[in-house]
Amino acid sequence: MQDEAAERVATAHRAKLAYIYVRQSTAGQVRQHQESTELQYRLVDRAAGLGWPRERIEVVDDDLGKSGTSSTGRQGFQRLIAEIGLGKAGLVLSLDASRLARNNRDWHQLLELCSLFGVLIGDGERLYDPGVYHDRLLLGLSGIMSEAELHQIRIRLHQGERQKALRGELRLPLPAGLAYGRGGEIILNPDEEVQARLQLVFARFRQLQSANAVARDLRRHGLMLPTRPLRGPAPHEVVWVAPDNFRVLQILQRPSYAGAYVWGQRRQDPTRRRAGTARAATVRVAVEQWPVCLRDAHPGYIGWEEFMANQKRLSDNAARRAPARPGVPRQGAALLQGIASCGRCGRRMSLHYSGPHGDYPVYLCRADQARDGQPRCQEVRALQVDAEVERVLLASLAPDRIALAAAAVGQIEAEARMLERQWSLKRERARYEAERARRQYDAVEPENRLVARSLERDWEEKLRQAEAVEQAYERWRGEQPGPVSPAEKDEVLALAQDLPRVWQAAMPSERKQMLRLVISEVMLDQRRGRGQIWMRIIWQTGASSEHLLQRRVRAYAECVSAEHLERRVRELNAEGRMDRQIADLLNAERIMSARGVPFRGETVHLLRKRWNIRAAKINGVAANPPTWPDGSYSVQGAAEALGITAQTVFKWLRKGRLAGHQTVKGQPWQIHLPDERIALLKTQVRRNSGSKKEAS
């Protein structure tokens, strides 16, 4: 065999360098399989035996501890390929083909380059010339067997891991809230502060319904979150970090906190790649596709039903537009943001703010426009719809207002107790750390100042931290309201009697959150009827109710209440009502105008002109007589009796020289003129007329 190998090596090969490629798959193999590593380094002696001087033999060991499944990240293999391509290599030695590559793409790339540049390939047994067909065939089969061997190893390991997981015996990394007991069973973390903090996170999420809102609430109260890093200076030890959206989501999305043993929550998706790498991205697997999910396998902080409800809420809170995702309640005037659906096509309606100041919300269904460039399905003005939904909601909550108030008082007290306990545990931990540092300092020998000084500094640091916690607690206590007094309880119960006042005092996001607790979806359609908005409210209980609203239109010809409005105006006008009175009565009867604004006297006047309704008078539609049945004079009659013009009569009425009244403003005047008053006024008129003639 040695003679055959010597025959294959030519002078042209020895004129170039010999490369010894050394690789182990993991750092553990480098530490534990040292004989294999040593055997690979001994290939230097074999290269020297084939005629290469030792100074012309290079060892490529950059890839120790790296997998051969891909050339990505293997700097040594990439350097070897580059040296072959530059024509510097005459021989490449490796213990076997699996050391060079366990991927046929990388392996055949190596063979192709070695064939082009006349490079020999050797393993632990013999030399191969890739330019010779039979040698290249053997090398190709060797590469295929290396890849197949790795595949079989993976399959066996994966099947064994899966079978162990199906029994719930596979030991998995646990989050901060759980720990392994002495018998290997999973238990709650014995640390009471860790348990209390996680219970607070789940409790606050039930109230706030948003992971970001929970993180803001924890930061506002100065509370940290426990986590257990897998890497770092203290792996698998509980550390406390500042709360943020990512940390809260990690807690809410862990099924182990619901008492479930889960394996296979993530998998690699070969269709997705991370930027700059050839490695497949890791994606999250849907709950219903988890390979192993054993419910109630160990104690948890919440139940499985609550865990699934939390996942549904987190999915709905996503900012991505989707029919089944209403999004988290946000600031803005639109009450139905995220839960308004189109009554024509059933798709989720988006929200747009119009008007000169952008404060008039409009619900839009523009899926057809965005997809096919077609006209919008419909758009509905939000203010009127929101007002009706608000009215229906408050009416539905009215019977339970006392129970809601009592629950609110209980929630305030429970939240205060929970936060007080969080700070109590935090202070207790700080005092324990300081006491522990003191005991460590006391245990050291006084003469050993090298250690004593370090322990003294650590003790002082712990004391400062404990003092900082106490000061932060005092500040927090100063910002918090005191215990709920009986007078405050009575005030809350009194507020329950006036739900509209509570509703108006709430922020827009709080109103939307309260609305979603009762109403699941609202479907809108303003093209179903002329001048109307059809609305279906779907409640959280599954029941639904339908409502019809008169919407704003441009003209009374499109107004759905035009016939009823005309009939009422005629009836009220026949009763002798004036335009302003008719307007007040129409507003009291909640009859809406075409543009949705309250009626005014001028509006009723224009409607009468449109419908040819003459104003009501004392004598119907006839001309005013000189005197009325009660003996009083009309304006025309008074002017004739006094010998003056009607304009003068109006002027005297305004100045008080004549006494009269109107039944209603706009009705004819009824002027009181006794005979002696007529004679006196006529004398004054003649005297004034004579004076004017003499003056002229």
LINLIN-V268051 format. One record per residue. SS is DSSP state (@ for helix, = for strand, . for the rest). Layout:
[[SS] [SS]]
This chain:
[[.] [@] [@] [@] [@] [@] [@] [@] [.] [.] [@] [@] [@] [@] [.] [.] [=] [=] [=] [=] [=] [=] [=] [=] [.] [.] [@] [@] [@] [@] [@] [@] [.] [@] [@] [@] [@] [@] [@] [@] [@] [.] [@] [@] [@] [@] [@] [@] [@] [.] [.] [.] [.] [@] [@] [@] [=] [=] [=] [=] [=] [=] [=] [=] [.] [.] [.] [.] [.] [.] [.] [.] [.] [.] [@] [@] [@] [@] [@] [@] [@] [@] [@] [@] [@] [.] [.] [.] [=] [=] [=] [=] [=] [.] [.] [.] [@] [@] [@] [@] [.] [.] [.] [@] [@] [@] [@] [@] [@] [@] [@] [@] [@] [@] [@] [@] [@] [.] [.] [=] [=] [=] [.] [.] [.] [.] [=] [=] [=] [.] [.] [.] [@] [@] [@] [@] [@] [@] [@] [@] [@] [@] [@] [@] [@] [@] [@] [@] [@] [@] [@] [@] [@] [@] [@] [@] [@] [@] [@] [@] [@] [@] [@] [@] [@] [@] [.] [.] [.] [.] [.] [.] [.] [.] [.] [.] [.] [=] [=] [=] [.] [.] [.] [.] [.] [=] [=] [=] [.] [.] [.] [@] [@] [@] [@] [@] [@] [@] [@] [@] [@] [@] [@] [@] [@] [@] [@] [@] [.] [.] [@] [@] [@] [@] [@] [@] [@] [@] [@] [@] [.] [.] [.] [.] [=] [=] [=] [=] [.] [.] [.] [.] [.] [.] [.] [.] [.] [=] [=] [=] [=] [.] [.] [.] [@] [@] [@] [@] [@] [@] [@] [@] [.] [.] [@] [@] [@] [@] [.] [.] [=] [=] [=] [.] [.] [=] [=] [=] [=] [=] [=] [=] [=] [.] [.] [.] [.] [.] [.] [=] [=] [=] [=] [=] [.] [.] [@] [@] [@] [.] [.] [=] [=] [=] [.] [.] [.] [.] [.] [.] [.] [.] [.] [@] [@] [@] [@] [@] [@] [@] [@] [@] [@] [@] [@] [@] [@] [.] [.] [.] [.] [=] [.] [.] [=] [.] [.] [.] [.] [.] [.] [.] [.] [.] [.] [.] [.] [.] [.] [=] [=] [=] [.] [.] [.] [.] [.] [=] [.] [=] [=] [=] [=] [=] [.] [.] [.] [.] [.] [=] [=] [=] [=] [=] [=] [.] [@] [@] [@] [@] [@] [@] [.] [.] [.] [.] [.] [=] [=] [=] [=] [@] [@] [@] [@] [@] [@] [@] [@] [@] [@] [@] [@] [@] [@] [@] [@] [@] [@] [@] [@] [@] [@] [@] [@] [@] [@] [@] [@] [@] [@] [@] [@] [@] [@] [@] [@] [@] [@] [@] [@] [@] [@] [@] [@] [@] [@] [@] [@] [@] [@] [@] [@] [@] [@] [@] [@] [@] [@] [@] [@] [@] [@] [.] [.] [.] [.] [.] [@] [@] [@] [@] [@] [@] [@] [@] [@] [@] [@] [@] [@] [@] [@] [@] [@] [@] [@] [@] [@] [@] [@] [@] [@] [@] [@] [@] [@] [@] [@] [.] [.] [.] [.] [.] [.] [@] [@] [@] [@] [@] [@] [@] [@] [@] [@] [@] [.] [.] [@] [@] [@] [@] [@] [@] [@] [.] [.] [@] [@] [@] [@] [@] [@] [@] [@] [@] [@] [@] [=] [=] [=] [=] [=] [=] [=] [.] [.] [.] [.] [.] [.] [=] [=] [=] [=] [=] [=] [=] [=] [.] [.] [.] [.] [=] [=] [=] [=] [=] [=] [=] [.] [.] [.] [.] [.] [.] [.] [.] [.] [.] [.] [@] [@] [@] [@] [@] [@] [@] [@] [@] [@] [@] [@] [@] [.] [.] [.] [.] [@] [@] [@] [@] [@] [@] [@] [@] [@] [@] [.] [.] [.] [.] [.] [.] [.] [.] [.] [.] [.] [.] [@] [@] [@] [@] [@] [@] [@] [@] [@] [@] [.] [.] [.] [.] [.] [.] [.] [.] [.] [.] [.] [.] [.] [.] [.] [.] [=] [.] [.] [.] [.] [.] [=] [.] [@] [@] [@] [@] [@] [@] [@] [@] [.] [.] [.] [@] [@] [@] [@] [@] [@] [@] [@] [@] [@] [.] [.] [.] [=] [=] [=] [=] [.] [.] [.] [.] [.] [.] [=] [=] [=] [=] [.] [.] [@] [@] [@] [@] [@] [@] [@] [@] [@] [@] [@] [@] [@] [@] [@] [@] [@] [@] [@] [@] [@] [.]]
